[in-house]
């Protein structure tokens, strides 16, 4: 799986992970798989505070969406 993720990332594909799991669990798995920018993480609770106007721009800042 690391080779596949690396293949796409080298071609400009930004990997986004959406999970219902604990943030640190998702982060560890993503890191082990070779996903770039695993430190860019947000939870569903935080997303619930975003306004509709800023939602699209906000989502572009994150790689991991946990507890969704």
Wavefront OBJ file of the C-alpha trace (Angstrom):
o trace
v 0.000 0.000 0.000
v 2.910 2.389 0.670
v 4.012 2.139 -2.965
v 0.525 2.961 -4.194
v 0.158 5.948 -1.895
v 3.613 7.190 -2.845
v 2.776 6.765 -6.551
v -0.258 9.015 -6.277
v 1.346 11.593 -3.988
v 4.297 11.958 -6.371
v 1.772 12.840 -9.069
v 0.114 15.564 -7.034
v -2.806 13.619 -5.585
v -3.655 14.788 -2.075
v -4.796 11.893 0.107
v -7.675 12.649 2.482
v -8.765 10.114 5.081
v -12.247 10.179 6.584
v -12.772 7.905 9.569
v -14.973 7.405 12.571
v -12.020 6.138 14.585
v -9.982 7.856 17.284
v -7.771 10.613 15.812
v -4.486 9.151 17.054
v -5.362 5.719 15.650
v -6.147 7.133 12.224
v -3.004 9.233 12.317
v -0.799 6.253 13.181
v -2.250 4.081 10.416
v -1.978 6.881 7.845
v 1.621 7.581 8.838
v 2.525 3.886 8.603
v 0.954 3.766 5.141
v 3.128 6.669 4.020
v 0.468 9.364 3.761
v 1.958 12.874 3.735
v 0.920 15.567 6.225
v -0.668 13.310 8.845
v -0.230 16.122 11.369
v -3.042 17.978 9.582
v -5.947 16.454 11.466
v -9.408 17.631 12.444
v -12.308 15.987 14.253
v -16.021 16.008 13.548
v -16.549 18.045 16.705
v -14.257 20.778 15.380
v -15.840 20.677 11.927
v -19.266 21.230 13.482
v -18.105 24.720 14.506
v -17.168 25.773 10.948
v -19.411 28.126 9.035
v -20.874 27.227 5.648
v -18.934 30.098 4.110
v -15.548 28.761 5.191
v -16.239 25.025 5.006
v -14.663 24.364 1.582
v -11.542 26.366 2.349
v -11.163 24.750 5.774
v -11.378 21.193 4.432
v -8.454 21.829 2.075
v -6.182 22.392 5.075
v -6.539 18.873 6.482
v -5.461 15.360 5.565
v -7.216 13.396 8.305
v -10.849 13.792 9.289
v -11.394 11.705 12.433
v -14.424 10.935 14.588
v -16.656 11.739 11.655
l 1 2 3 4 5 6 7 8 9 10 11 12 13 14 15 16 17 18 19 20 21 22 23 24 25 26 27 28 29 30 31 32 33 34 35 36 37 38 39 40 41 42 43 44 45 46 47 48 49 50 51 52 53 54 55 56 57 58 59 60 61 62 63 64 65 66 67 68
